Amino acid sequence: MRSMEPAQPYRLTDSPWFWATLFSLMALVGIGLIAPKFDVRQRQIEGRYLGRQKAAEERARRSAGLPATDLAAEAADREAVAPRRIMPLWTLATAAGAAAAGSAVMLRREWASRR
């Protein structure tokens, strides 16, 4: 004969939704903390990429016998207009926020059903 043991109380930390919520919120915090350094670093990387791209275009113009463009004037124009990031950080923050919101909703539903 089996003895009837009392059911263990539901702990919030037993839910995988709790951990999904916690990790996605920590991702948002991490993104917020690294955003300033990321922007500086991303600007450098994208600047090198655009420079290499422009140099390749110039080599192609010269090999085709076309006159060279004024690189200094174009660089000044590019700096005057703040370029959009090729790889923006808000996309990652949006994904982490959506994951946090979705897992929080599921955690709330699970918590309500256990009560």
Legacy VTK file of the C-alpha trace (Angstrom):
# vtk DataFile Version 3.0
C-alpha trace
ASCII
DATASET POLYDATA
POINTS 115 float
0.000 0.000 0.000
1.376 3.391 -0.993
1.431 6.141 1.528
-0.007 9.454 0.483
2.770 11.976 0.627
1.817 15.621 0.608
2.426 17.338 -2.724
5.507 19.485 -2.761
4.737 23.175 -3.029
5.297 24.752 -6.406
8.471 26.781 -6.491
8.893 29.516 -9.009
12.450 28.440 -9.764
11.205 25.036 -10.937
9.706 26.590 -14.044
11.749 26.822 -17.246
9.778 30.010 -18.032
11.270 31.637 -14.952
14.777 30.946 -16.211
13.920 32.069 -19.747
12.558 35.327 -18.329
15.577 35.809 -16.103
18.133 35.121 -18.845
16.414 37.366 -21.386
16.177 40.188 -18.834
19.874 39.769 -18.075
20.531 39.935 -21.828
18.715 43.276 -21.908
20.796 44.531 -18.985
23.981 43.354 -20.719
22.994 45.059 -23.956
22.334 48.256 -22.051
25.736 48.072 -20.407
27.735 47.374 -23.561
25.819 49.710 -25.893
28.232 52.675 -25.648
31.345 50.558 -26.233
29.584 48.570 -28.942
28.715 51.739 -30.832
32.325 52.960 -30.806
33.671 49.572 -31.888
30.985 49.068 -34.530
31.746 52.516 -35.968
35.408 51.524 -36.345
34.596 48.194 -37.973
32.062 49.701 -40.361
34.425 52.570 -41.191
37.135 50.109 -42.186
34.602 48.132 -44.229
33.380 51.237 -46.060
36.974 52.361 -46.622
37.926 49.035 -48.168
34.801 49.119 -50.299
35.624 52.639 -51.530
39.238 51.659 -52.237
38.066 48.706 -54.317
35.749 51.013 -56.266
38.653 53.405 -56.899
40.874 50.574 -58.124
38.101 49.489 -60.475
37.692 53.064 -61.766
41.428 53.396 -62.395
41.674 50.033 -64.155
38.743 51.053 -66.382
40.525 54.296 -67.271
38.002 56.561 -65.516
39.133 59.625 -63.538
39.593 59.185 -59.800
37.063 60.722 -57.441
37.919 63.171 -54.674
38.157 60.829 -51.673
38.713 63.613 -49.136
35.524 65.424 -50.131
33.504 62.207 -50.020
34.898 61.321 -46.590
33.931 64.766 -45.275
30.437 64.341 -46.713
30.099 60.933 -45.077
31.183 62.316 -41.697
28.754 65.249 -41.970
25.802 62.915 -42.350
25.565 60.506 -39.405
25.427 57.085 -41.044
23.034 54.419 -39.928
24.713 51.401 -38.425
24.907 48.435 -40.741
24.511 46.172 -37.699
22.325 48.034 -35.161
22.108 46.880 -31.564
18.387 47.584 -31.253
17.552 44.441 -33.230
19.192 42.264 -30.583
17.554 44.286 -27.800
14.153 43.876 -29.458
14.608 40.107 -29.688
15.663 39.886 -26.033
12.720 42.085 -25.007
10.260 39.953 -26.963
11.702 36.802 -25.402
11.419 38.361 -21.928
7.832 39.444 -22.499
6.774 36.112 -23.980
8.381 34.019 -21.276
6.966 36.324 -18.561
3.466 35.813 -19.966
3.954 32.052 -20.021
5.350 32.112 -16.471
2.306 34.054 -15.293
-0.035 31.565 -16.969
1.804 28.636 -15.422
1.809 30.283 -11.994
-1.925 31.003 -12.206
-2.735 27.427 -13.223
-0.779 25.980 -10.294
-2.571 28.082 -7.708
LINES 1 116
115 0 1 2 3 4 5 6 7 8 9 10 11 12 13 14 15 16 17 18 19 20 21 22 23 24 25 26 27 28 29 30 31 32 33 34 35 36 37 38 39 40 41 42 43 44 45 46 47 48 49 50 51 52 53 54 55 56 57 58 59 60 61 62 63 64 65 66 67 68 69 70 71 72 73 74 75 76 77 78 79 80 81 82 83 84 85 86 87 88 89 90 91 92 93 94 95 96 97 98 99 100 101 102 103 104 105 106 107 108 109 110 111 112 113 114
